[in-house]
Amino acid sequence: MSSPKPGPAVKPHSAPTDHNQPVADPVAHFKTIPWCAALLSDPAVIDIIVPDRRPLPTGESSFVRKTMNTPTTIKACVTFYRMVKPLKPKSSSSSSSSPSSGGTGEVSPAGGASPVGQSKSKSGEKKPKKPLSASEALLSGGGKENGEDPRNPFILFNALADLGPDLQSFAGTMHGGLYNVLMDEVMGTAANFQAKHGAYTITFTTNFRRAVNPPQVILIRGRVVRVDGRKIHVRGTVEDKDGNIMAEGSGIWLAMDRHVGRSQL
């Protein structure tokens, strides 16, 4: 008798009880949503974290920990991290002033590099490989030429957020400023991992693509693409369940020489 085939990889988690989010178990909450469950169950995911939303005595981060942490604003949020394969320049003529790019940014479950831009079907026929994100800018950069230290690689940071109706500006449409807030938090987390004492945002640009229509679950991504001295260049996206880019963000964070606050998303 043959043994049953293994099901999709599901990372175990212990539901924390002290995160103070409106949903008791945010990881379990998102695993009931098929496209979110697929992201969280990817073997390439390094870790899944439930952000702490308990208020701080100083009032620090109260906008994220309190104002944006209600059943009608953001009722559940989890973050997860994964590696991105360092991408080679498309050609030797690539400009050194911008991050190099090319390929899909995919990493195989075993940790090795997946084929760039294509995969094989059972019949041996080559077919295009779906990239991690439709944003080429998010998956660009990395490598020695962009200041990446192999001991502290440019990890892809992700957050799932379940948005509620009280985030609307125009009827049925999320307030435009919240795109910036959400990306800034995730991109800032990516920047902080490249700065011993944290980093401050010094420039931030948002390109709006599509409207977010709460209530809606969205995916926010952020990744460092280049480090130049104390300047940390970061790219980010807001994406929907189908991988559509709702907004793209780019910014520069300045690494501090003393401890500063940390992003909370």
Secondary structure, 3 states (H helix, E strand, C coil): CCCCCCCCCCCCCCCCCCCCCCCCCHHHHHHCCHHHHHHHCCCCEEEEECCCCCCCCCCCCHHHHHHCCCCCCEEEEEEEEECCCCCCCCCCCCCCCCCCCCCCCCECCCCCECCCCEEECCCCCEEECCCCCCCHHHHCCCCHHHCCECCECCCEEEEEEEECHHHECCCCCECHHHHHHHHHHHHHHHHHCCCCCCEEEEEEEEEECCCCCCCEEEEEEEEEEEEECCEEEEEEEEECCCCCEEEEEEEEEEECCCCCCCCCC
